[in-house]
Amino acid sequence: MPHITVLGGTGYAGSAIVAEAASRGHQMVAVARRRPAQDTPPTDADSGSAPEFVAGDARDETFLKQLVRRTDVVVVALAAREEMRSRVIEVVQTLVPLALETGARLGVIGGAGSLRVSPEGPRLIDTDQFPDPAKPEAEEMIRVLERLEGADASVDWFYVSPAAEFGAHYPTEPTGSYGADDSGVLPTGGDGGSQLAAEDLARAVVDEIETPAHHRQRFAVISASR
């Protein structure tokens, strides 16, 4: 069973991934700038494994080296805003050669901005519907995807683009299942909406870690319809 390290392990996406992986018994490290007030693991099963919470700065190369050398999979669940604006790309730039050296797999939780609204249509970020305040974060995560695509062929990575409505500002009830699509097109449900709950994203990510299906590939995730 792979050992997992989640950078941003107490954030919106990261904490859900930590909870899902811990409930399945994975050994894991949840990394955040500050240790949470309570280290009780967010598991939903008696057989769950307690994650190790580690406080540290993902921008610190020495700290990253220590983490990568003791894990099988590193999931980057960092938001490219506030103090991390223009820094997530730096973290990934550091991780790529470390992954090449150690053989660790990289996973990145990106955004929907790089997805096309239809097979021949524009990217979501290039449409009038995409909010201007979100563009710097989306542009940085697009750069992250491009960096991964240009990495040495020996580096195994996956990049997840959540549905358009994903995040703490889009509270969505989990459906318990999800749809995954690697076509590069924004996934939508039968009602035309594009929503994803954190718990459903976490299921998709941990499923990908346990049973890799997207090697050196981006895929989109949407909560399945009820």
ROLUMFI-490375 format. One record per residue (C-alpha): x, y, z; residue in three letters. Coordinates in Angstrom, 2 decimals. Example, Ala and Ser with C-alpha at 12.3 -4.5 7.8 and 13.67 -1.06 7.14 Angstrom:
SITE       c1       c2       c3  code
SITE    12.30    -4.50     7.80   ALA
SITE    13.67    -1.06     7.14   SER
***
This chain:
SITE       c1       c2       c3  code
SITE     0.00     0.00     0.00   MET
SITE     1.63     3.29    -1.08   PRO
SITE     2.82     5.79     1.51   HIS
SITE     1.27     9.17     0.69   ILE
SITE     2.37    12.72     1.50   THR
SITE    -0.10    15.58     0.97   VAL
SITE     1.23    19.13     0.73   LEU
SITE    -1.58    21.38     1.91   GLY
SITE    -2.95    18.53     3.97   GLY
SITE    -5.23    20.73     6.10   THR
SITE    -6.74    22.72     3.22   GLY
SITE   -10.07    22.19     1.49   TYR
SITE    -8.95    19.54    -1.00   ALA
SITE    -5.99    18.28     1.00   GLY
SITE    -7.91    17.53     4.17   SER
SITE   -10.49    15.53     2.22   ALA
SITE    -7.72    13.50     0.56   ILE
SITE    -6.08    12.90     3.94   VAL
SITE    -9.38    11.72     5.42   ALA
SITE   -10.12     9.38     2.52   GLU
SITE    -6.63     7.87     2.40   ALA
SITE    -6.50     7.47     6.18   ALA
SITE    -9.87     5.71     6.19   SER
SITE    -8.42     3.16     3.75   ARG
SITE    -5.46     2.47     6.01   GLY
SITE    -2.73     4.29     4.11   HIS
SITE     0.38     5.45     5.92   GLN
SITE     0.61     9.11     5.21   MET
SITE     1.96    12.52     6.08   VAL
SITE    -0.26    15.62     6.01   ALA
SITE     1.87    18.74     5.59   VAL
SITE     0.77    22.27     6.47   ALA
SITE     2.46    25.49     7.49   ARG
SITE     1.06    25.00    10.99   ARG
SITE     0.15    21.87    12.88   ARG
SITE    -3.64    21.60    13.38   PRO
SITE    -4.98    22.32    16.86   ALA
SITE    -5.97    18.67    17.22   GLN
SITE    -4.12    15.75    15.66   ASP
SITE    -7.09    13.36    15.76   THR
SITE    -7.16    11.71    12.34   PRO
SITE   -10.23    12.43    10.20   PRO
SITE   -11.09     8.79     9.53   THR
SITE   -14.54     7.30     9.08   ASP
SITE   -13.60     3.70     9.70   ALA
SITE   -12.28     1.85    12.75   ASP
SITE    -9.56     0.34    10.57   SER
SITE    -8.37     3.78     9.47   GLY
SITE    -4.75     4.77     9.86   SER
SITE    -3.78     7.90    11.77   ALA
SITE    -1.93    10.34     9.51   PRO
SITE     1.21    12.06    10.69   GLU
SITE     0.79    15.85    10.72   PHE
SITE     3.96    17.75     9.91   VAL
SITE     4.40    21.51    10.08   ALA
SITE     6.71    23.00     7.49   GLY
SITE     7.11    25.26     4.49   ASP
SITE     6.68    23.55     1.12   ALA
SITE     8.85    26.28    -0.39   ARG
SITE    11.85    24.97     1.61   ASP
SITE    13.84    22.67    -0.69   GLU
SITE    15.59    20.87     2.17   THR
SITE    12.24    20.19     3.83   PHE
SITE    10.82    18.84     0.55   LEU
SITE    13.80    16.54     0.06   LYS
SITE    13.22    15.02     3.48   GLN
SITE     9.57    14.42     2.69   LEU
SITE    10.03    12.95    -0.78   VAL
SITE    12.72    10.51     0.31   ARG
SITE    10.34     8.78     2.71   ARG
SITE     7.21     8.51     0.57   THR
SITE     5.83     6.85    -2.55   ASP
SITE     3.37     9.51    -3.71   VAL
SITE     3.41    13.28    -3.18   VAL
SITE     0.10    15.07    -3.72   VAL
SITE     0.32    18.84    -4.17   VAL
SITE    -2.93    20.33    -2.87   ALA
SITE    -1.69    23.91    -2.51   LEU
SITE    -3.77    26.92    -3.53   ALA
SITE    -1.84    29.40    -5.69   ALA
SITE    -3.08    32.46    -3.84   ARG
SITE    -2.13    34.74    -0.98   GLU
SITE     1.37    33.79     0.27   GLU
SITE     1.52    30.89    -2.20   MET
SITE     0.77    32.98    -5.29   ARG
SITE     3.55    32.34    -7.83   SER
SITE     5.01    29.80    -5.40   ARG
SITE     3.16    26.60    -6.30   VAL
SITE     5.03    26.48    -9.61   ILE
SITE     8.27    26.82    -7.63   GLU
SITE     7.30    23.89    -5.40   VAL
SITE     6.58    21.73    -8.44   VAL
SITE     9.84    22.81   -10.07   GLN
SITE    11.62    21.50    -6.98   THR
SITE     9.61    18.29    -6.79   LEU
SITE    10.14    17.17   -10.40   VAL
SITE    13.89    16.41   -10.09   PRO
SITE    13.32    14.92    -6.63   LEU
SITE    10.72    12.58    -8.12   ALA
SITE    13.16    11.66   -10.87   LEU
SITE    15.80    10.87    -8.26   GLU
SITE    13.63     8.89    -5.86   THR
SITE    10.98     7.39    -8.13   GLY
SITE     8.15     9.02    -6.16   ALA
SITE     4.94     9.66    -8.07   ARG
SITE     3.60    13.23    -8.21   LEU
SITE    -0.05    14.22    -8.09   GLY
SITE    -1.29    17.80    -8.43   VAL
SITE    -4.75    19.16    -7.65   ILE
SITE    -5.11    21.83   -10.29   GLY
SITE    -8.04    23.84   -11.58   GLY
SITE   -10.69    23.82   -14.26   ALA
SITE    -9.36    26.86   -16.14   GLY
SITE    -7.27    24.82   -18.57   SER
SITE   -10.22    22.64   -19.64   LEU
SITE   -12.05    23.41   -22.87   ARG
SITE   -15.76    24.12   -22.66   VAL
SITE   -16.33    21.85   -25.68   SER
SITE   -14.06    19.68   -27.86   PRO
SITE   -13.38    22.54   -30.28   GLU
SITE   -14.19    25.39   -27.90   GLY
SITE   -12.04    27.78   -25.89   PRO
SITE   -10.51    27.02   -22.53   ARG
SITE   -12.72    27.92   -19.60   LEU
SITE   -10.24    30.60   -18.50   ILE
SITE   -10.63    32.30   -21.89   ASP
SITE   -14.41    32.68   -21.65   THR
SITE   -16.35    35.67   -20.34   ASP
SITE   -17.78    33.49   -17.58   GLN
SITE   -14.41    32.99   -15.90   PHE
SITE   -14.02    35.52   -13.04   PRO
SITE   -11.07    37.89   -13.37   ASP
SITE   -10.00    37.57    -9.69   PRO
SITE    -9.47    33.82   -10.21   ALA
SITE    -7.30    34.18   -13.30   LYS
SITE    -3.87    34.55   -11.62   PRO
SITE    -4.39    31.31    -9.71   GLU
SITE    -5.69    29.51   -12.79   ALA
SITE    -2.82    30.78   -14.94   GLU
SITE    -0.27    29.53   -12.43   GLU
SITE    -1.84    26.09   -12.29   MET
SITE    -1.77    25.96   -16.09   ILE
SITE     1.97    26.65   -15.89   ARG
SITE     2.24    23.78   -13.39   VAL
SITE     0.54    21.44   -15.86   LEU
SITE     2.87    22.58   -18.63   GLU
SITE     5.89    21.96   -16.38   ARG
SITE     4.73    18.42   -15.69   LEU
SITE     4.11    17.77   -19.36   GLU
SITE     7.68    18.86   -20.08   GLY
SITE     9.22    16.71   -17.33   ALA
SITE    11.55    13.80   -18.00   ASP
SITE     9.63    10.77   -19.27   ALA
SITE    10.77     8.82   -16.21   SER
SITE     8.73    11.06   -13.88   VAL
SITE     5.29     9.58   -13.27   ASP
SITE     2.66    12.22   -12.49   TRP
SITE    -1.05    12.89   -12.62   PHE
SITE    -2.88    16.20   -12.58   TYR
SITE    -6.51    16.53   -11.50   VAL
SITE    -8.76    19.28   -12.86   SER
SITE   -11.86    19.53   -10.65   PRO
SITE   -15.24    20.45   -12.08   ALA
SITE   -15.95    24.17   -12.54   ALA
SITE   -17.77    24.52    -9.22   GLU
SITE   -15.30    23.22    -6.66   PHE
SITE   -14.02    24.76    -3.45   GLY
SITE   -15.08    26.13    -0.11   ALA
SITE   -17.08    28.83    -1.92   HIS
SITE   -19.05    26.13    -3.79   TYR
SITE   -20.40    23.88    -1.02   PRO
SITE   -21.50    20.67    -2.72   THR
SITE   -22.93    17.59    -1.07   GLU
SITE   -20.97    14.44    -1.94   PRO
SITE   -22.78    11.84    -4.01   THR
SITE   -20.45     9.00    -3.06   GLY
SITE   -19.18     8.52    -6.61   SER
SITE   -17.56    10.49    -9.38   TYR
SITE   -16.91    10.64   -13.08   GLY
SITE   -13.41    10.97   -14.55   ALA
SITE   -12.59    12.25   -18.04   ASP
SITE    -9.22    12.64   -19.72   ASP
SITE   -10.45    14.33   -22.91   SER
SITE    -9.46    17.81   -21.75   GLY
SITE   -13.07    19.00   -21.88   VAL
SITE   -14.91    20.42   -18.88   LEU
SITE   -17.14    17.66   -17.45   PRO
SITE   -20.82    18.44   -16.99   THR
SITE   -23.76    16.55   -15.55   GLY
SITE   -27.11    15.80   -17.08   GLY
SITE   -28.38    19.18   -15.92   ASP
SITE   -25.49    20.97   -17.59   GLY
SITE   -23.86    21.81   -14.26   GLY
SITE   -20.27    21.08   -13.30   SER
SITE   -19.99    20.43    -9.56   GLN
SITE   -17.56    18.47    -7.44   LEU
SITE   -17.63    17.78    -3.70   ALA
SITE   -14.33    17.53    -1.84   ALA
SITE   -15.15    14.01    -0.68   GLU
SITE   -15.76    12.83    -4.24   ASP
SITE   -12.52    14.43    -5.41   LEU
SITE   -10.72    12.60    -2.61   ALA
SITE   -12.16     9.27    -3.73   ARG
SITE   -10.91     9.90    -7.26   ALA
SITE    -7.43    10.85    -6.08   VAL
SITE    -6.99     7.88    -3.73   VAL
SITE    -8.42     5.52    -6.37   ASP
SITE    -5.81     6.86    -8.81   GLU
SITE    -3.06     6.28    -6.25   ILE
SITE    -4.19     2.75    -5.45   GLU
SITE    -4.91     1.77    -9.05   THR
SITE    -2.98     4.09   -11.39   PRO
SITE    -4.87     4.77   -14.59   ALA
SITE    -3.48     8.16   -15.66   HIS
SITE     0.27     8.08   -16.11   HIS
SITE     1.76    11.47   -17.05   ARG
SITE    -1.76    12.66   -17.74   GLN
SITE    -4.35    15.23   -16.68   ARG
SITE    -7.90    14.12   -15.98   PHE
SITE   -11.01    15.97   -14.88   ALA
SITE   -13.34    14.88   -12.07   VAL
SITE   -17.01    15.63   -11.43   ILE
SITE   -19.40    14.37    -8.77   SER
SITE   -21.68    11.74   -10.24   ALA
SITE   -25.36    12.54   -10.50   SER
SITE   -27.58    11.26    -7.71   ARG
***
